[in-house]
Amino acid sequence: MSDIVGTQLVVTARAWIVAAWYHHLLTRPVILLDDVEQTGTHWGSNALPLGPGPHRIAASFRYKWQRTARLCEGRTEFTAEDGVTTVLRAQLGVRNTAPFRITGPAARSSD
């Protein structure tokens, strides 16, 4: 985790369990918070600072040798409360083309 004090987002990026070894070896998750790509993201828990209020999040993955691809992207919106840690889970789907599903108490569908 992180030593961030105040409002933050903890998003856990997970690959489908059968393919997790493949993704951990060859890919990395991409997390966009309010349309800004977050640096240093990895499979597992990622703590990100943010301000209170409404936000947009997108999760995807790219192969480690790619620079701009965003594969299997899933999106949602959530509201962060001041001084509270918001927890979301970004789960990659079972099929190769299935988008990430982003869930958590604060998440709401943007579809």
TAQUIWO-V481641 format. One line per field, one symbol per residue. burial: # if it has 9 or more other ideal C-beta (glycine too) atoms within 8 Angstrom, else .. A space follows every 50 residues. Layout:
burial = ???
//
This chain:
burial = ......##########..##.##...#######....#..#.#..###.# ....########.......#.#######.#.....########......# .#.#.##....
//
